């Protein structure tokens, strides 16, 4: 099985952090978002991937090549023309081998081994209160997908597509994507993957669904912090420091410097970060950042940023400096 991971988005809702770093490289729970995705794939025995890059693509490639030895192909999406277009850009990297499409700004807690046993294409779904922001599926009486609808304004279903797609016949998907582009079939101005999936169904492809309860969005500061809390609850280990009080769950990198501070609960302190004379809780202190004489809560401090003497909630981009002293 090959995974396709689209990561070309700019991540405007996560500015100022994404002015200098692609969204998928933002730290959450001790490693970049993309790192969590790749680790999950490897744990499930998936060791071939196509990563569709765009914004700051060289940083994505450098991170993957320096941290992972799996077989990875990189393709570039020059224009943001939709998820369907992103998969079409990757078409030359897959053949008849089953595909797993997984969105690059979302972390999942799901057993993917169930997909290897499936003989038909299957889509990860979750019931949501407001389906207007999502692609949704409409089911028939036999438990198969009857229809795909992208961001319906009138209620047709509460089963949202969460960004996990197992495609058992990739060649048919490729042909349907080609048809979208050839006929210029767009929804809301973009080539949608849901439209290609509907074409596949119209041509005889069967689709089932599987439930995804562990679905964690990383697209906004507040959801990034929510995901950080979840990951720390699940993966954090007991940490004790000579010059700090640690209130679990936390992640503190081995090379981080912590002095005369209280860390946690729900704090991530990443590689090379420094925290001195401070209280940090429910926050992410990114690589190389420095926090001194501060009380931070529900904050995100970017790579190599410097914060001193602050008692507020902050969302500070990379290489910034805030000094209250």
Secondary structure, 3 states (H helix, E strand, C coil): CEEEEECCCCCHHHCCHHHCCCHHHCEECCEEHHHHHHHHHHHCCCCEEEEEECCCHHHHHHHHHHHCCCEEEEEECCCCCCHHHHHHHCHHHCCCCCEEEECCCEEEECCCHHHHCCCCEEEEEEECCCHHHCEEEEECCCCCEEEEEECCCCCCCCEEEEEEEEECCHHHHHHHHHHHHHHCCCECCECCHHHHHHHHHHCCCCEEEEECCEEEECCCHHHHHHHHHHHHHHHCCCCCECCEEEECCEEECCCCEEECEEEECCEEECCCCEEECCEEECEEECCCCEEECCEEECCEECCCCEEECCCCCCEECCCCEEECC
